[in-house]
Amino acid sequence: MSTRRYTKRVRADKEAATRARIIDAVLALWAEAGPLATTISAVAGRAAVQRLTVYRHFADDATLFAAAAEAFTKAHPWPDPADWATTDHAAKRLRSALRALYAYYESAGDALTNLLRDGERVPALAGAIAMWSTYLDGVIGTLEPGWTARGGNAALLDAALDHTVQHATWHSLTRHGLEHGDIVRLMVRMVRAVGRRRKK
């Protein structure tokens, strides 16, 4: 019986290692080329397994990509809005949130850039993209208190706050050579141009 248990454990460990290698292959391909170019054949080749092995662990693309997205989020957890939500000063709260988000964007690297670029065109990633969108909506919700729109143009203020937290905004400005501190200052100035802190 002990030999049988040992054999089962060894087999289970081997299966777990193969599954992890497949997911690692997906994440590597996302970082290199993006989800649109991440085919089952490419994953199998990178993981050094057969296509049938990939399908034995993951029934379809949606299951595989969902597992990879979960692994990616676990390796790169989203900043917790609770870290800045209780800050009373609206501009300081915005600065804190942007510092955390931009640091996250940098640490998540090319895989996140490509994931967000391709995500809406890959049905298997619809759930992950929806969760990210909901997360950013929540972040924006923590930033809105304490601001009032100049001239009563609330839509302009909302658009400015939304723009500050987007990965595309950060990515565009870093490609122009700006450091995180410069981007944070620029974004805070933009929000202050269309909104002012509400007096208590």
N, C-alpha and C positions, 0 to 999 in steps of 0.2 A: 504493500500500500504506500509506503514512504517513497519508494522508487517511482510509482505512478504519480504521486503528488509532485515530486521533483520534476518529472518529465513535463507535466502540465504547466508547472510554473515557468520552466525554461521556455516552453512553447509560447506561453502568454507574454513573457518578457520580449521574446523575439518579435511577436506580432506588434507589441506596443512600440518597439524600436522602429519597425518598418513604417508604422503609421506616422510616427513623429518625423521620420526621414521624408516621407511624402509631403507632410505639411511644411517642413523646412524648405523643400524644393519649391513649393508654391510661393512661399514668402520671398525666396531668392529671385524667382522669376518675376514676381510683382515689382521688386526693387529694380531689376534690370530692364524689363520691357513693359511691364504693366499687365493688368488682368486680361485685356483684350488679346494679348499675344500668348497668354498662359494656357496652352492646350494640354489635354491629357497626355498626349505623346511627349510633349516637352517636359511635363512633370515626371513622367516615367523615366525619361532619359536622365534628368537631373538626379532623381532619387536612385538610379541604377536598379530599377525594377521593371517588370513587364506591365503593359497596360492593364492586363487582367488583374494584376496585383493591386493596382490603384483602385479598380472597380470592386475588388473584393473588400476593400476597406471603406470605400465611399461609393454609394450607389450611383451617384450622378454628379455633374458639375456643381449643382447647387449645394449638395451635402459637403463636397470637398471645399468649396470656397467659403461656406459658412464656418467650417471647422478652422480654416486658415484665418479667417477674419477674427474668430474668437481667440485664437492663439496670438494673433498680432495685438489685439486689444489687451490681452493679459501681459504681454511683453512690454507694451507701451500704454499704460493706463491713462485715461483721460484726466486732465486736471480737475480737481474737486472744487466746484463753485463755492462750497462752504468755506474755503480758504480765504475768500475775499467778500463774500456776500454780506457779512456783518459789518463791514467798514462803512461808517456813516457818510464820510466825505466822498461825493460822487466821482470826482476826478481821481482821487487816490484809489478808489475801488476799481475804476477803469484801468489805471496803470497796473495795479496788482494782477488783474485778470489777463491783461495783454502780455505781461511778462511771463506768466505761467503758460498761456497758450502758445506764445512764440517759442518758448523753450521746448515745449512738447513737439511743435512742428519740426524743429531742428532735430530733436532726438529721434523722432519717428522716421525721418529721412526720406529717401526716394520712394520707398514702398508706399508711404502715405500719399505723397505727391501723385504717384501713378494710380493709386487706388481711387483717389478723389477725381482724378482726370477721367478715368475709364468707367468708374462705378455705375453711372447712370445708363451706360450702354451695355452693361453686362447684367442680364436678368438675375443671374445667380447671386448678385451682390445687392439686390434691391433692399433686402432687409437690413443689411449693414449700413447702407447709405441712409436709409430712413432713420435708423437709430442715431447716426451722427447728426443728421439734420435736427432731430428732436433735442439732442444734447446742446447744440449751438443755440437753439431757440431758448432753452433753459438758461444758458449763459447770458444771452441778451436780456432775459427777464431779470437777472440779478443786477444788470448795469443800468436799467432804466430809472429806478427810483432816485430822486434827487436832482434830476434834470428837468428843465422846462424849455420848450422850443422858442427860439427867438422869433418874433413876429407871428407866433402861433402856428408855425409850420411844423406840426408834429411828424408828418410823413418824412420830412427832410431829416429830422433828428433821428427817427427810427432807422432810416437808410444809412445814416452815418455810423450809428452804433453797430448795425449789422455788418457794414463794410469793415469795421475795425477787427472783427473776430474771424473773418474768413481766411482760410488757408491761402486762397488765391491772392489776397492782398499782401500777406506776409511774403509769399513766394515771389511775387512780382518785385517788391521792394528790396528783398535780399539779392535778387539778380542784378539790381542796380548798385549793389555794393554797400547798402545801408546796414549798420549794425542794429541789433535788437533795441538798444536804448534809443537810437535815433528814430526807429520806426514807432516805438511807443510814444515818444514826444510828438512826432508828426501826427499820429492818430488822435492823441488827446487834444492837440491844437485844432484839428479838424472838427471834432465834436464840440469843442468850445466855440467854434465859429458859428455853429448853427443852434447851439443850446447853451444855457447857463445854469449854474447850480441854483436849485430852488431854495429860497430862504425859508428857514423854519419859523 
